[in-house]
C-alpha cells in the first residue's frame, strides 16, 4: 500500500514529482485509464505531463486504500481536483473541477507494474460541457 500512497502523494500531490515515477514504477509499467492503454514508464510520464497541463494544480487525495493478503494487488478510492485548462478538449476556463475514481495496482518486484483506473469523468464532462 505504501507504493500506491507514495505515488498519489508524490506524483499527484502538490509537488508533481514526475521523477518519482522512475522510482515507484517498473520500466514496463502499463495503465488503462479512460479506456486508453499507456504502455511503458516513459509514455506514462508524458501522459501525466499532458494531464497536468489540462488540469493544472491537479491533486489526487486517497480516500480509502486496501490490499490483498499477499500485497500484490492494491486498491485505492480517491478524489482529484484541479483547474480546467482544456480537460476533455473543452474550452479552458480555469474553473475548479473535481472527480472521484478507483485505481487497482499490481505490484511486482516491489514496484507498481500495472494499473486500471475507473473515474467519474463522464459526470465531470457533462457538467463542464453544459456550462461551456
N, CA, C and O atoms as a MOPAC input file, in Angstrom:
PM7 MOZYME 1SCF
protein

 N      0.81600 1    -1.19600 1     0.00000 1
 C      0.00000 1     0.00000 1     0.00000 1
 C      0.86000 1     1.26000 1     0.00000 1
 O      0.46300 1     2.29200 1    -0.54100 1
 N      2.03400 1     1.16700 1     0.60800 1
 C      2.90200 1     2.33800 1     0.68500 1
 C      3.32900 1     2.82500 1    -0.69700 1
 O      3.46500 1     4.02900 1    -0.91100 1
 N      3.54200 1     1.90600 1    -1.63600 1
 C      3.90400 1     2.31500 1    -3.00100 1
 C      2.80400 1     3.17100 1    -3.61400 1
 O      3.07400 1     4.23300 1    -4.17600 1
 N      1.56700 1     2.70700 1    -3.50500 1
 C      0.44200 1     3.44100 1    -4.08600 1
 C      0.25100 1     4.78400 1    -3.39200 1
 O      0.01700 1     5.79700 1    -4.05100 1
 N      0.34900 1     4.79700 1    -2.07300 1
 C      0.22300 1     6.06100 1    -1.34700 1
 C      1.34600 1     7.02100 1    -1.72200 1
 O      1.11400 1     8.21800 1    -1.89500 1
 N      2.55400 1     6.49900 1    -1.84500 1
 C      3.67500 1     7.33400 1    -2.26700 1
 C      3.46200 1     7.90300 1    -3.65500 1
 O      3.77500 1     9.06600 1    -3.91100 1
 N      2.93100 1     7.08800 1    -4.55000 1
 C      2.62600 1     7.54600 1    -5.90500 1
 C      1.60900 1     8.68100 1    -5.86900 1
 O      1.82100 1     9.72100 1    -6.49200 1
 N      0.51500 1     8.49200 1    -5.14800 1
 C     -0.51000 1     9.53700 1    -5.07300 1
 C      0.05300 1    10.81600 1    -4.46000 1
 O     -0.21000 1    11.91100 1    -4.95500 1
 N      0.81400 1    10.68100 1    -3.39900 1
 C      1.34400 1    11.86100 1    -2.70800 1
 C      2.41000 1    12.58700 1    -3.51900 1
 O      2.41800 1    13.81600 1    -3.57700 1
 N      3.30500 1    11.83500 1    -4.14100 1
 C      4.44200 1    12.46500 1    -4.81000 1
 C      4.13600 1    12.89300 1    -6.24300 1
 O      4.52600 1    13.98600 1    -6.65400 1
 N      3.45300 1    12.06100 1    -6.99600 1
 C      3.18400 1    12.38100 1    -8.40600 1
 C      1.93100 1    13.23500 1    -8.54500 1
 O      1.91200 1    14.18300 1    -9.33100 1
 N      0.88700 1    12.91000 1    -7.79400 1
 C     -0.37700 1    13.64200 1    -7.91100 1
 C     -0.59300 1    14.62300 1    -6.77400 1
 O     -1.64600 1    15.25700 1    -6.70800 1
 N      0.37000 1    14.76600 1    -5.88100 1
 C      0.28700 1    15.77200 1    -4.83200 1
 C      0.76100 1    17.10900 1    -5.37400 1
 O      1.06500 1    17.21800 1    -6.56200 1
 N      0.82900 1    18.12200 1    -4.53100 1
 C      1.19500 1    19.46300 1    -4.99700 1
 C      2.58500 1    19.55200 1    -5.63300 1
 O      2.83800 1    20.45100 1    -6.43500 1
 N      3.49700 1    18.61900 1    -5.28200 1
 C      4.86200 1    18.69100 1    -5.81600 1
 C      4.95400 1    18.23600 1    -7.27200 1
 O      5.82900 1    18.69100 1    -8.00900 1
 N      4.05300 1    17.34000 1    -7.69000 1
 C      4.10600 1    16.76800 1    -9.04600 1
 C      5.51100 1    16.25500 1    -9.37100 1
 O      6.10400 1    16.65800 1   -10.37100 1
 N      6.03400 1    15.37800 1    -8.53500 1
 C      7.37600 1    14.81300 1    -8.69700 1
 C      7.37100 1    13.72600 1    -9.77200 1
 O      7.24500 1    12.54400 1    -9.45400 1
 N      7.50600 1    14.11000 1   -11.01800 1
 C      7.48200 1    13.11900 1   -12.09400 1
 C      8.64800 1    12.14700 1   -12.01100 1
 O      8.52800 1    11.00900 1   -12.46600 1
 N      9.76900 1    12.56600 1   -11.44500 1
 C     10.90700 1    11.65800 1   -11.30000 1
 C     10.60000 1    10.49600 1   -10.36000 1
 O     11.26200 1     9.46000 1   -10.42100 1
 N      9.60500 1    10.65900 1    -9.49400 1
 C      9.22000 1     9.56800 1    -8.59400 1
 C      8.68300 1     8.37300 1    -9.37600 1
 O      8.71300 1     7.24500 1    -8.88300 1
 N      8.19300 1     8.61400 1   -10.58700 1
 C      7.69200 1     7.52400 1   -11.42800 1
 C      8.80300 1     6.51100 1   -11.67900 1
 O      8.55300 1     5.30600 1   -11.66100 1
 N     10.02500 1     6.98300 1   -11.91400 1
 C     11.15500 1     6.07100 1   -12.14100 1
 C     11.42600 1     5.19600 1   -10.92300 1
 O     11.82500 1     4.03900 1   -11.05300 1
 N     11.21300 1     5.74600 1    -9.77300 1
 C     11.47500 1     5.03200 1    -8.52200 1
 C     10.34800 1     4.05800 1    -8.16400 1
 O     10.60600 1     2.98100 1    -7.62800 1
 N      9.10900 1     4.43200 1    -8.45800 1
 C      7.95500 1     3.67500 1    -7.97700 1
 C      7.38200 1     2.67600 1    -8.97500 1
 O      6.70000 1     1.73200 1    -8.57700 1
 N      7.64900 1     2.87000 1   -10.26800 1
 C      7.06300 1     2.02800 1   -11.30200 1
 C      8.11000 1     1.16000 1   -11.98100 1
 O      9.28000 1     1.53300 1   -12.07200 1
 N      7.67100 1    -0.01400 1   -12.46100 1
 C      8.54800 1    -0.84600 1   -13.27600 1
 C      8.73000 1    -0.17100 1   -14.63200 1
 O      7.90800 1     0.64900 1   -15.04200 1
 N      9.79500 1    -0.51800 1   -15.31300 1
 C     10.05500 1     0.08100 1   -16.62900 1
 C      8.93300 1    -0.23200 1   -17.61700 1
 O      8.61400 1     0.59100 1   -18.47400 1
 N      8.33400 1    -1.41700 1   -17.50000 1
 C      7.25800 1    -1.81200 1   -18.41700 1
 C      5.86700 1    -1.50400 1   -17.85000 1
 O      4.88000 1    -2.11700 1   -18.25600 1
 N      5.79200 1    -0.55700 1   -16.91300 1
 C      4.52400 1    -0.15700 1   -16.29600 1
 C      3.47800 1     0.10700 1   -17.36700 1
 O      3.76400 1     0.71600 1   -18.39800 1
 N      2.26300 1    -0.35900 1   -17.10700 1
 C      1.15500 1    -0.06600 1   -18.01500 1
 C     -0.05200 1     0.34900 1   -17.19600 1
 O     -0.23800 1    -0.08300 1   -16.05800 1
 N     -0.86500 1     1.19700 1   -17.80400 1
 C     -2.07100 1     1.68800 1   -17.15400 1
 C     -3.16800 1     1.79700 1   -18.20000 1
 O     -2.92700 1     2.19000 1   -19.34100 1
 N     -4.37500 1     1.44100 1   -17.78700 1
 C     -5.55900 1     1.67500 1   -18.60300 1
 C     -6.37900 1     2.71300 1   -17.85300 1
 O     -6.83100 1     2.46800 1   -16.73500 1
 N     -6.56700 1     3.86700 1   -18.47000 1
 C     -7.30200 1     4.96900 1   -17.85500 1
 C     -8.18900 1     5.60800 1   -18.90700 1
 O     -7.72200 1     5.99100 1   -19.97900 1
 N     -9.46500 1     5.72000 1   -18.59600 1
 C    -10.39300 1     6.30400 1   -19.56300 1
 C    -10.44300 1     5.51400 1   -20.86000 1
 O    -10.66100 1     6.08200 1   -21.93000 1
 N    -10.24100 1     4.20400 1   -20.76600 1
 C    -10.27100 1     3.35700 1   -21.95100 1
 C     -9.01000 1     3.40000 1   -22.79000 1
 O     -8.94500 1     2.76100 1   -23.84000 1
 N     -8.00900 1     4.14200 1   -22.34700 1
 C     -6.75700 1     4.27800 1   -23.09100 1
 C     -5.65800 1     3.47800 1   -22.40100 1
 O     -5.47600 1     3.57600 1   -21.18800 1
 N     -4.92900 1     2.69000 1   -23.18100 1
 C     -3.79100 1     1.93600 1   -22.66500 1
 C     -2.52400 1     2.74700 1   -22.87700 1
 O     -2.21900 1     3.15900 1   -23.99600 1
 N     -1.79400 1     2.97200 1   -21.80400 1
 C     -0.49700 1     3.63200 1   -21.87100 1
 C      0.52700 1     2.58700 1   -21.44400 1
 O      0.44000 1     2.04300 1   -20.34300 1
 N      1.49700 1     2.30500 1   -22.31200 1
 C      2.48000 1     1.26100 1   -22.03500 1
 C      3.87700 1     1.85600 1   -21.90400 1
 O      4.33200 1     2.61000 1   -22.76400 1
 N      4.53700 1     1.50600 1   -20.82200 1
 C      5.90500 1     1.94800 1   -20.59300 1
 C      5.95600 1     3.14200 1   -19.65200 1
 O      5.10200 1     4.02700 1   -19.69200 1
 N      6.96500 1     3.14300 1   -18.81500 1
 C      7.13300 1     4.20100 1   -17.81500 1
 C      7.29000 1     5.57300 1   -18.45900 1
 O      6.70200 1     6.54300 1   -17.98100 1
 N      8.06700 1     5.67500 1   -19.53100 1
 C      8.27300 1     6.97800 1   -20.17400 1
 C      6.99900 1     7.49300 1   -20.82300 1
 O      6.70400 1     8.68500 1   -20.75000 1
 N      6.24000 1     6.60300 1   -21.45900 1
 C      4.96200 1     7.00900 1   -22.05400 1
 C      4.00500 1     7.47800 1   -20.96500 1
 O      3.24800 1     8.42800 1   -21.16300 1
 N      4.03900 1     6.81200 1   -19.81900 1
 C      3.18800 1     7.21800 1   -18.70800 1
 C      3.57500 1     8.60500 1   -18.21200 1
 O      2.70200 1     9.42100 1   -17.91800 1
 N      4.86900 1     8.88100 1   -18.11500 1
 C      5.31800 1    10.22200 1   -17.69900 1
 C      4.77100 1    11.29400 1   -18.62700 1
 O      4.30200 1    12.33600 1   -18.17100 1
 N      4.83200 1    11.03900 1   -19.92700 1
 C      4.30900 1    12.00800 1   -20.89800 1
 C      2.80700 1    12.19400 1   -20.72100 1
 O      2.30100 1    13.31200 1   -20.80800 1
 N      2.09700 1    11.09900 1   -20.47300 1
 C      0.64800 1    11.16900 1   -20.25200 1
 C      0.35200 1    12.01800 1   -19.01600 1
 O     -0.56000 1    12.84400 1   -19.03300 1
 N      1.12400 1    11.81500 1   -17.94200 1
 C      0.93000 1    12.59600 1   -16.71300 1
 C      1.21000 1    14.07200 1   -16.98100 1
 O      0.45800 1    14.93100 1   -16.51900 1
 N      2.28000 1    14.38400 1   -17.72100 1
 C      2.59000 1    15.78700 1   -18.06400 1
 C      1.41200 1    16.43800 1   -18.78800 1
 O      1.02300 1    17.56100 1   -18.46800 1
 N      0.85200 1    15.73200 1   -19.75800 1
 C     -0.27500 1    16.28300 1   -20.51900 1
 C     -1.49800 1    16.43400 1   -19.62600 1
 O     -2.19700 1    17.44500 1   -19.70500 1
 N     -1.76500 1    15.45600 1   -18.78800 1
 C     -2.90800 1    15.54700 1   -17.87700 1
 C     -2.75100 1    16.75600 1   -16.96000 1
 O     -3.70900 1    17.49300 1   -16.72700 1
 N     -1.54300 1    16.95800 1   -16.44100 1
 C     -1.31100 1    18.09000 1   -15.54900 1
 C     -1.35000 1    19.42100 1   -16.30000 1
 O     -1.57800 1    20.46500 1   -15.68900 1
 N     -1.13000 1    19.39700 1   -17.60900 1
 C     -1.26400 1    20.61700 1   -18.40800 1
 C     -2.73700 1    21.00800 1   -18.54800 1
 O     -3.07900 1    22.18600 1   -18.44000 1
 N     -3.61000 1    20.02300 1   -18.78800 1
 C     -5.02900 1    20.33700 1   -18.97900 1
 C     -5.78500 1    20.41800 1   -17.65600 1
 O     -6.93500 1    20.85600 1   -17.61900 1
 N     -5.14000 1    19.99600 1   -16.57500 1
 C     -5.72800 1    20.11900 1   -15.23900 1
 C     -4.64800 1    20.62600 1   -14.27200 1
 O     -4.18200 1    19.88800 1   -13.40400 1
 N     -4.25200 1    21.92400 1   -14.44300 1
 C     -3.20100 1    22.47900 1   -13.58500 1
 C     -3.58300 1    22.38100 1   -12.10600 1
 O     -4.76000 1    22.35100 1   -11.74400 1
 N     -2.58900 1    22.33400 1   -11.30000 1
 C     -2.75300 1    22.16900 1    -9.85600 1
 C     -3.50200 1    20.88000 1    -9.51700 1
 O     -4.09200 1    20.76600 1    -8.44300 1
 N     -3.47500 1    19.90600 1   -10.43800 1
 C     -4.13800 1    18.62600 1   -10.17300 1
 C     -3.59300 1    18.02900 1    -8.88500 1
 O     -2.38400 1    17.97200 1    -8.66200 1
 N     -4.50800 1    17.59100 1    -8.05700 1
 C     -4.11700 1    16.94800 1    -6.80400 1
 C     -5.06900 1    15.79100 1    -6.55800 1
 O     -6.28800 1    15.96100 1    -6.55900 1
 N     -4.50600 1    14.62500 1    -6.35000 1
 C     -5.30300 1    13.43400 1    -6.07500 1
 C     -5.03900 1    13.00400 1    -4.64600 1
 O     -3.89200 1    12.80700 1    -4.24300 1
 N     -6.10800 1    12.86100 1    -3.88900 1
 C     -6.00100 1    12.52400 1    -2.47100 1
 C     -6.69600 1    11.19000 1    -2.22300 1
 O     -7.85400 1    10.99800 1    -2.59500 1
 N     -5.98000 1    10.28400 1    -1.59700 1
 C     -6.53600 1     8.97900 1    -1.25400 1
 C     -7.66700 1     9.13300 1    -0.23900 1
 O     -7.54600 1     9.88500 1     0.72800 1
 N     -8.76400 1     8.41600 1    -0.46600 1
 C     -9.87900 1     8.39700 1     0.47000 1
 C     -9.90900 1     7.09000 1     1.26500 1
 O    -10.27900 1     7.06100 1     2.43800 1
 N     -9.50900 1     6.01000 1     0.58800 1
 C     -9.50800 1     4.69100 1     1.21800 1
 C     -8.57700 1     3.79800 1     0.41600 1
 O     -8.52100 1     3.90100 1    -0.80900 1
 N     -7.84800 1     2.92400 1     1.09200 1
 C     -6.91100 1     2.04600 1     0.39800 1
 C     -6.85200 1     0.70500 1     1.11500 1
 O     -6.92100 1     0.63900 1     2.34200 1
 N     -6.72300 1    -0.35400 1     0.34000 1
 C     -6.54200 1    -1.68200 1     0.92100 1
 C     -5.81600 1    -2.56400 1    -0.07700 1
 O     -5.75200 1    -2.26100 1    -1.26900 1
 N     -5.26600 1    -3.66800 1     0.43200 1
 C     -4.50700 1    -4.60600 1    -0.39600 1
 C     -4.98100 1    -6.02500 1    -0.11100 1
 O     -5.58400 1    -6.29900 1     0.92600 1
 N     -4.69700 1    -6.92200 1    -1.05500 1
 C     -4.99500 1    -8.32900 1    -0.80700 1
 C     -3.97700 1    -8.89100 1     0.19000 1
 O     -3.04000 1    -8.19900 1     0.58800 1
 N     -4.16800 1   -10.13900 1     0.58200 1
 C     -3.33500 1   -10.74700 1     1.63000 1
 C     -1.85600 1   -10.79800 1     1.25700 1
 O     -0.99600 1   -10.65900 1     2.12700 1
 N     -1.54800 1   -10.99400 1    -0.02300 1
 C     -0.14800 1   -11.08900 1    -0.44100 1
 C      0.46400 1    -9.72900 1    -0.75900 1
 O      1.67800 1    -9.62300 1    -0.93100 1
 N     -0.35800 1    -8.69500 1    -0.83800 1
 C      0.14300 1    -7.35000 1    -1.10300 1
 C      0.47500 1    -7.06400 1    -2.54900 1
 O      1.03800 1    -6.01300 1    -2.85800 1
 N      0.13300 1    -7.99200 1    -3.45300 1
 C      0.46400 1    -7.74600 1    -4.86100 1
 C     -0.67000 1    -7.07400 1    -5.62800 1
 O     -0.51100 1    -6.77700 1    -6.81200 1
 N     -1.80500 1    -6.82900 1    -4.98800 1
 C     -2.88800 1    -6.02700 1    -5.56200 1
 C     -3.30400 1    -4.98600 1    -4.53500 1
 O     -3.55900 1    -5.30900 1    -3.37500 1
 N     -3.37100 1    -3.73300 1    -4.97100 1
 C     -3.72800 1    -2.62000 1    -4.09600 1
 C     -4.84800 1    -1.83600 1    -4.76200 1
 O     -4.79900 1    -1.56300 1    -5.96100 1
 N     -5.85600 1    -1.47600 1    -3.97600 1
 C     -6.99000 1    -0.70600 1    -4.49000 1
 C     -7.09100 1     0.59200 1    -3.70400 1
 O     -7.00200 1     0.60100 1    -2.47700 1
 N     -7.27800 1     1.68800 1    -4.43200 1
 C     -7.42900 1     3.00000 1    -3.80500 1
 C     -8.65500 1     3.69500 1    -4.37700 1
 O     -8.89300 1     3.68800 1    -5.58500 1
 N     -9.42800 1     4.29600 1    -3.47600 1
 C    -10.52500 1     5.18300 1    -3.87800 1
 C    -10.03400 1     6.58800 1    -3.57900 1
 O     -9.57200 1     6.86500 1    -2.47100 1
 N    -10.13100 1     7.48700 1    -4.57000 1
 C     -9.50800 1     8.79700 1    -4.44900 1
 C    -10.40600 1     9.89800 1    -5.01800 1
 O    -11.41200 1     9.63400 1    -5.67600 1
 N    -10.01000 1    11.12600 1    -4.74300 1
 C    -10.66700 1    12.29700 1    -5.32900 1
 C     -9.58100 1    13.18500 1    -5.93200 1
 O     -8.53700 1    13.41400 1    -5.32000 1
 N     -9.84200 1    13.68100 1    -7.13900 1
 C     -8.88800 1    14.53500 1    -7.85300 1
 C     -9.51800 1    15.90700 1    -8.07400 1
 O    -10.67900 1    16.00800 1    -8.46900 1
 N     -8.75200 1    16.95100 1    -7.82000 1
 C     -9.20000 1    18.31800 1    -8.06800 1
 C     -8.13600 1    19.05100 1    -8.87400 1
 O     -6.96300 1    18.67800 1    -8.86500 1
 N     -8.56100 1    20.08300 1    -9.56000 1
 C     -7.64100 1    20.90800 1   -10.33200 1
 C     -8.41000 1    21.99000 1   -11.06200 1
 O     -9.62300 1    22.11700 1   -10.89600 1
 N     -7.71300 1    22.76500 1   -11.86400 1
 C     -8.32100 1    23.85600 1   -12.63100 1
 C     -8.47600 1    23.43700 1   -14.08100 1
 O     -7.55000 1    22.88300 1   -14.67300 1
 N     -9.63700 1    23.69700 1   -14.65200 1
 C     -9.89200 1    23.32100 1   -16.04600 1
 C     -9.05800 1    24.18100 1   -16.99500 1
 O     -9.24100 1    25.39500 1   -17.08300 1
 N     -8.14400 1    23.52500 1   -17.69800 1
 C     -7.34500 1    24.19700 1   -18.72100 1
 C     -7.48800 1    23.44800 1   -20.05000 1
 O     -6.53700 1    23.32100 1   -20.82100 1
 N     -8.71400 1    22.95500 1   -20.29000 1
 C     -8.97500 1    22.25300 1   -21.53600 1
 C     -9.13100 1    20.75500 1   -21.37500 1
 O     -8.97400 1    20.00900 1   -22.34200 1
 N     -9.43800 1    20.30200 1   -20.16800 1
 C     -9.63700 1    18.86500 1   -19.95800 1
 C    -10.78000 1    18.37100 1   -20.84400 1
 O    -11.77700 1    19.07200 1   -21.01500 1
 N    -10.64200 1    17.19400 1   -21.39700 1
 C    -11.60900 1    16.57500 1   -22.31600 1
 C    -11.82000 1    17.40000 1   -23.57600 1
 O    -12.84600 1    17.25600 1   -24.24000 1
 N    -10.86700 1    18.26200 1   -23.91900 1
 C    -10.97800 1    19.06800 1   -25.12400 1
 C    -11.93800 1    20.24100 1   -24.99600 1
 O    -12.24100 1    20.89900 1   -25.99100 1
 N    -12.41400 1    20.51000 1   -23.80600 1
 C    -13.33800 1    21.62800 1   -23.59000 1
 C    -12.56300 1    22.93300 1   -23.46800 1
 O    -11.37200 1    22.92100 1   -23.15600 1
 N    -13.22900 1    24.05700 1   -23.71000 1
 C    -12.54100 1    25.34500 1   -23.59900 1
 C    -11.98400 1    25.55800 1   -22.18700 1
 O    -12.68700 1    25.33300 1   -21.20200 1
 N    -10.73500 1    25.98700 1   -22.09100 1
 C    -10.16200 1    26.25300 1   -20.76700 1
 C    -10.82400 1    27.47600 1   -20.14500 1
 O    -10.93100 1    28.52300 1   -20.78400 1
 N    -11.26300 1    27.34200 1   -18.90400 1
 C    -11.89800 1    28.47900 1   -18.23500 1
 C    -11.39900 1    28.66900 1   -16.80500 1
 O    -11.84600 1    29.58000 1   -16.10700 1
 N    -10.47500 1    27.81600 1   -16.36600 1
 C     -9.89500 1    27.97200 1   -15.04100 1
 C    -10.76700 1    27.53700 1   -13.88500 1
 O    -10.35400 1    27.62900 1   -12.72800 1
 N    -11.97800 1    27.05800 1   -14.18100 1
 C    -12.86200 1    26.62900 1   -13.09000 1
 C    -12.27300 1    25.44500 1   -12.33800 1
 O    -11.61100 1    24.58700 1   -12.92200 1
 N    -12.52300 1    25.41300 1   -11.03900 1
 C    -12.12000 1    24.28200 1   -10.22500 1
 C    -13.00300 1    23.09500 1   -10.57000 1
 O    -14.22800 1    23.21400 1   -10.59600 1
 N    -12.38600 1    21.95700 1   -10.83400 1
 C    -13.13100 1    20.74000 1   -11.12600 1
 C    -12.70900 1    19.66700 1   -10.13400 1
 O    -11.62000 1    19.71400 1    -9.56200 1
 N    -13.59300 1    18.70900 1    -9.94800 1
 C    -13.34200 1    17.63200 1    -9.01100 1
 C    -14.01400 1    16.37400 1    -9.52200 1
 O    -15.13800 1    16.42200 1   -10.02100 1
 N    -13.32700 1    15.24400 1    -9.39900 1
 C    -13.93800 1    13.96600 1    -9.75600 1
 C    -13.32400 1    12.86900 1    -8.90100 1
 O    -12.23300 1    13.01900 1    -8.35100 1
 N    -14.04400 1    11.77600 1    -8.80400 1
 C    -13.59800 1    10.64900 1    -7.99700 1
 C    -13.17800 1     9.50100 1    -8.89600 1
 O    -13.49800 1     9.47500 1   -10.08400 1
 N    -12.46100 1     8.55700 1    -8.31400 1
 C    -12.06000 1     7.38700 1    -9.08100 1
 C    -11.55800 1     6.27400 1    -8.19100 1
 O    -11.39400 1     6.42400 1    -6.98000 1
 N    -11.32200 1     5.15100 1    -8.84300 1
 C    -10.77100 1     3.97400 1    -8.18800 1
 C     -9.61500 1     3.47300 1    -9.03300 1
 O     -9.74000 1     3.35500 1   -10.25200 1
 N     -8.50100 1     3.18200 1    -8.39900 1
 C     -7.34000 1     2.60500 1    -9.07900 1
 C     -7.04100 1     1.24400 1    -8.47600 1
 O     -7.10500 1     1.05300 1    -7.26100 1
 N     -6.71300 1     0.30700 1    -9.34800 1
 C     -6.26800 1    -1.02100 1    -8.92700 1
 C     -4.85600 1    -1.19400 1    -9.45900 1
 O     -4.63500 1    -1.16400 1   -10.66900 1
 N     -3.89600 1    -1.37500 1    -8.55200 1
 C     -2.49800 1    -1.53100 1    -8.94000 1
 C     -2.04300 1    -2.96600 1    -8.72300 1
 O     -2.45700 1    -3.62900 1    -7.77100 1
 N     -1.19600 1    -3.42700 1    -9.61000 1
 C     -0.49500 1    -4.69400 1    -9.42700 1
 C      0.93800 1    -4.35700 1    -9.02800 1
 O      1.55400 1    -3.46400 1    -9.61100 1
 N      1.46500 1    -5.06400 1    -8.04200 1
 C      2.82000 1    -4.83600 1    -7.54000 1
 C      3.69500 1    -6.01900 1    -7.94800 1
 O      3.33000 1    -7.18000 1    -7.76300 1
 N      4.85900 1    -5.69100 1    -8.50600 1
 C      5.83800 1    -6.71500 1    -8.89000 1
 C      7.23300 1    -6.18200 1    -8.56700 1
 O      7.55500 1    -5.03500 1    -8.87500 1
 N      8.03700 1    -7.00800 1    -7.95800 1
 C      9.41500 1    -6.62600 1    -7.62400 1
 C      9.46700 1    -5.32100 1    -6.82100 1
 O     10.34600 1    -4.48600 1    -7.03500 1
 N      8.53400 1    -5.16200 1    -5.91400 1
 C      8.45300 1    -4.00500 1    -5.01700 1
 C      8.27100 1    -2.68100 1    -5.75100 1
 O      8.70600 1    -1.62600 1    -5.28900 1
 N      7.61200 1    -2.76700 1    -6.91300 1
 C      7.25100 1    -1.56600 1    -7.67600 1
 C      5.85100 1    -1.75300 1    -8.24700 1
 O      5.37100 1    -2.87800 1    -8.39100 1
 N      5.20900 1    -0.65000 1    -8.56700 1
 C      3.91600 1    -0.71600 1    -9.24400 1
 C      4.16900 1    -1.12300 1   -10.68700 1
 O      4.99800 1    -0.51700 1   -11.36700 1
 N      3.45500 1    -2.15300 1   -11.16400 1
 C      3.71500 1    -2.65800 1   -12.51600 1
 C      2.53900 1    -2.47700 1   -13.46500 1
 O      2.74100 1    -2.34800 1   -14.67300 1
 N      1.32400 1    -2.46400 1   -12.95000 1
 C      0.13900 1    -2.28400 1   -13.78700 1
 C     -0.90000 1    -1.50800 1   -12.99800 1
 O     -0.89200 1    -1.51000 1   -11.76700 1
 N     -1.80100 1    -0.84100 1   -13.72400 1
 C     -2.87000 1    -0.09800 1   -13.06800 1
 C     -4.08800 1    -0.04800 1   -13.97100 1
 O     -3.97700 1     0.06900 1   -15.19200 1
 N     -5.24100 1    -0.13800 1   -13.34900 1
 C     -6.51200 1     0.04700 1   -14.04700 1
 C     -7.25600 1     1.13400 1   -13.28500 1
 O     -7.40200 1     1.05400 1   -12.06500 1
 N     -7.72600 1     2.15000 1   -14.00200 1
 C     -8.37900 1     3.29700 1   -13.37300 1
 C     -9.79600 1     3.43000 1   -13.90600 1
 O    -10.02600 1     3.38200 1   -15.11400 1
 N    -10.73000 1     3.59400 1   -13.00300 1
 C    -12.11000 1     3.94600 1   -13.33600 1
 C    -12.37600 1     5.26900 1   -12.64500 1
 O    -12.18500 1     5.39500 1   -11.43600 1
 N    -12.81600 1     6.25400 1   -13.41200 1
 C    -13.06000 1     7.56800 1   -12.81700 1
 C    -14.42500 1     8.09100 1   -13.23700 1
 O    -15.00400 1     7.63800 1   -14.22400 1
 N    -14.92700 1     9.04600 1   -12.47400 1
 C    -16.25100 1     9.61900 1   -12.72100 1
 C    -16.17900 1    10.72900 1   -13.76500 1
 O    -16.84000 1    11.75800 1   -13.63000 1
 N    -15.38800 1    10.52100 1   -14.78900 1
 C    -15.13400 1    11.56000 1   -15.78700 1
 C    -16.36400 1    11.90900 1   -16.61200 1
 O    -16.50200 1    13.05400 1   -17.04000 1
 N    -17.25700 1    10.96000 1   -16.84600 1
 C    -18.44900 1    11.26200 1   -17.64100 1
 C    -19.28100 1    12.34300 1   -16.95800 1
 O    -19.74300 1    13.27800 1   -17.61200 1
 N    -19.47000 1    12.22200 1   -15.66600 1
 C    -20.22600 1    13.23400 1   -14.93300 1
 C    -19.53000 1    14.59100 1   -15.00500 1
 O    -20.18300 1    15.62100 1   -15.17600 1
 N    -18.21400 1    14.58700 1   -14.87500 1
 C    -17.45000 1    15.82900 1   -14.96000 1
 C    -17.57400 1    16.43500 1   -16.34800 1
 O    -17.77300 1    17.64300 1   -16.48100 1
 N    -17.46000 1    15.61400 1   -17.37800 1
 C    -17.59000 1    16.09200 1   -18.75600 1
 C    -18.96500 1    16.72600 1   -18.97200 1
 O    -19.06700 1    17.80800 1   -19.55000 1
 N    -20.00800 1    16.06000 1   -18.51400 1
 C    -21.37000 1    16.60000 1   -18.66900 1
 C    -21.49900 1    17.94600 1   -17.96600 1
 O    -22.08000 1    18.88600 1   -18.50900 1
 N    -20.95500 1    18.03400 1   -16.76100 1
 C    -21.02000 1    19.29000 1   -16.01100 1
 C    -20.29000 1    20.40500 1   -16.74500 1
 O    -20.83000 1    21.50000 1   -16.90100 1
 N    -19.07600 1    20.14000 1   -17.19300 1
 C    -18.28900 1    21.16900 1   -17.87100 1
 C    -18.88200 1    21.53800 1   -19.22500 1
 O    -18.91300 1    22.71700 1   -19.57700 1
 N    -19.35100 1    20.56100 1   -19.98700 1
 C    -19.88300 1    20.86400 1   -21.31800 1
 C    -21.21500 1    21.58900 1   -21.22500 1
 O    -21.53500 1    22.38700 1   -22.10700 1
 N    -22.00000 1    21.33700 1   -20.18400 1
 C    -23.27300 1    22.03800 1   -20.01400 1
 C    -23.04700 1    23.50400 1   -19.68000 1
 O    -23.86100 1    24.36200 1   -20.02200 1
 N    -21.93900 1    23.78200 1   -19.01300 1
 C    -21.64400 1    25.15000 1   -18.60000 1
 C    -20.77200 1    25.89400 1   -19.60000 1
 O    -20.56800 1    27.10100 1   -19.47600 1
 N    -20.25300 1    25.16500 1   -20.60200 1
 C    -19.32900 1    25.78300 1   -21.56800 1
 C    -20.04700 1    26.71100 1   -22.52100 1
 O    -19.41600 1    27.30900 1   -23.39200 1

